[in-house]
Amino acid sequence: MSTDDAYDPKFGEYGGQYVPEALMPAIEELTDAYQRYVLENEDGFMDEFRERLADFGGRPTPLQYADQLSARYDTDVYLKREDLLHGGAHKLNNALGQVLLAKYMGKERIIAETGAGQHGTATAMAAAHLDMPCEIYMGETDIARQRPNVFRMRINGSEVNPVTVGRGTLKEAISETMRDWATTVENTHYVIGSIVGPHPFPKMVRDFHSVISEEARKQMLETTGDLPDTVMACAGGGSNTMGMFAEFIDDPEVDLYAVEAGGSSLQVDEEEGVAPNSATLSTGDEGVLHGARTKLLQDSDGQIMESHSVSSGLDYAGVGPELAHLVDEDRVTPVNVDDDAALEAFHRLSQDEGIIPALETAHAFGYLEEHPEAVGDSVIINVSGRGDKDLEIAIEETAKRDLDIAPDMSIFERVGGGGL
Amino acid sequence: MGLERAFADEPAFVPYLAAGDPSYEASKQYVEALARGGADVIELGLPFSEPIAEGKTIQNAIVRSLEAGMTPDRFFEFVTDLDVDVPLVCMTYYNLIYQYGSEEGPRPFVEKAAAVGIEGLVVPDLPGEEAGPLRRACDEFDLDLVFIVAPTTKGDRLERMLEQVSGYVYVQARLGVTGAREDVDDATEESLARLADWDVPKAVGFGIKTGDHAKRIVSAGADGVIVGSALVDIVAEGHEDGDPVDEVADRLEAKARELKDGALRGAAERPQPERT
């Protein structure tokens, strides 16, 4: 567990609390709760959290040796199987932690934003498990492209509120959830879905996810007697990334690679306000968004750009302030791969290892394919989520490209199924 | 720093419009109409792409203004072009202030704002905790930095904030985001009561729609009323219906008079302080 001070809102010059005054008392209250329950385990909060993560969530998740990938890249490839956590992604660690914390704080209602729907489904599961009413804000574009997750949230008993402003993706959903919170702050807790937002969210969300690296580090030492040369994770907002890195930060011999979405291009269209990627750590500039100073995709005036990625979970114009800081400190290396490489990696992991990864996760494997020499003799890659939610998009996007590795889908024409 | 003077003699009417909504030229006429209608201070919104404190009405105004090409530099040009004799306050979000100019930090924005005649800033995503650098730049260029007091701002937070305030305090009438409402929230009177001992002018905003609202708020002790969404609604309707700009301007002027008049009626009903 981190020894950070709950009352220090900054990571170097990043972080802070850039939110409307109406929210500040709630943020102060949350900071106190973070200190007492999370950092000091008051009332056995962390014991209950860890117990529920085990019984309800299925922790610990395995650290698996990947035979085929290790042979292909001539290096030892280990997979941290967060896709096996309940719900199919790492997201439950944070959602369960925050919903439980809200209960300890006496809050009566949960709200959350979601992009791909992974955080929304995790929050809906946690809220059902802990018997809390829950409303999820989701951009209408994302609702259309992530239908199975919308069904899951509804089936778990959560309301799903479509956000129609702007492009209708994660950025707008976060803004709209903040507006709800500014109205209902006295009885409601906002379960933010990544290591973004005002302090103490970036630290607290990291702490809930740091169980990933805590387990992985221990499992690696038990299995091999050594630390890995490299740890790698995809990065959008950065929650699986920081969860995977947290316990390795103080191991200087371990290289940390954050793999961002290069989208279709790293070139921005300033006129249209569009960055056809989500490579915030690699290409962004410092600014203030959604409560924190961090790296952002923005135009020269400071207006936020529309980002893009084939994986909606990485599609965000900001990034966690702690990751921005670790990049500036040269502790974390930001790299990126484009949509094509991610899709190819999606198929390769599915075929070679029998694991269908989330498109987010596939980015990390795309980088390994492009730069196997970068990882040294051993690497742990965080399999942050499974790809069931992405099947429609993956097949559609694959059909647009001519990927040798992709399976032939003409079976659907033969059975006359007409679409998926 | 001198926005206090606008509240000195009688209750102030402080309208808000998003600059450049729905176009540069129309917006200029709308702001001038508000001045004719009795505005004592005008808050001009410089639109930001992620306005987290705004309700639907002002979000839509911001989209219209951005689509019509508003930028920080165009905004400063807009202020220079305005023919009004009323103090102007810029309301915007911190990233636009932070990114302006080649030098890091808020100083270049504040320097430019002062140069074009802006007298104060309101920054809804900048609580006291983060306001140090902007406060220093405002002091250097003699601008007021207006803070928002929310219904949840109490005790030590309130004390610390009032030490930083200049010009006036923006008393947020209720929790939530901006937007016109049908009635006045009880939280308004509670907030005004908490601030009663402070001699900085207290302007109440969020949800005020009619002259009667303005009257009630002033009679409860406010020194001014801030009205945004109810005016932006008039701009939006005029734009959607394709009405001539001067007709929309006349409606805004009439609405301004109603609100200013309500504020004055509220002052007449207020218990008079004992004079010695």
Interface residues (C-beta under 8 A of the other chain):
Chain A: P9 G16 Q17 Y18 V19 P20 E21 A22 M24 P25 A26 E28 V165 G166 K171 S175 M178 R179 A182 T183 T184 V185 E186 G273 G287 V288 L289 H290 G291 L296 Q298 S300 D301 G302 Q303 I304
Chain B: F48 S49 E50 P51 I52 A53 E54 G55 K56 Q59 V63 L66 T71 P72 Y93 Y94 N95 L96 Y98 Q99 Y100 P124 D125 L126 P127 G128 E129 E130 F147 I148 V149 A150 P151 T152 T153 K154 R157 M161 Q172 L175 G176 V177
